[in-house]
Amino acid sequence: MQRLMGRNRFEVDPADLIHFRTLKRIEKIGSDHSKIEFRMRQLETEWPIEKVLQAKAAAAVVFGTYMGLRRRNRAWFALPLIASGLLLQHTLMENSPDFRLLRRWGFRTQQEIDEERSILKGLRGDFSRINELAVSKVMEAAQH
């Protein structure tokens, strides 16, 4: 979805852009099993946006607390306070400024990562056995 930003400028919704990039990547992979396996390994190490936000906040808390204690300067204690406030804001709002910024940078939610993983599993043929079992159970039930 696009929205008007100013004089003849449009901003593309980051979710739409991420979805488009995911579909293009899957299209490029096709049904090549080696590429599917490679991408599945990449997905195992991809951090969802929620994990990035939590890690960023934790790092700011640790660093700010360390610097506050080490330098004996209370001003450093503002950093953990701000970081935990932003994390709380994300938890309550689900669309915090940090979240929007990371989305623009291309970070995906866990659901988006799982969707790509499911599509790749389907291309790999993981679900064909499930369909065979379902059909055989239906046929078995119909005979009784």
Beta strands, then each sheet from edge to edge (+ up, - down):
strand 1: 2-6
strand 2: 9-12
sheet 1: 1+ 2-
end
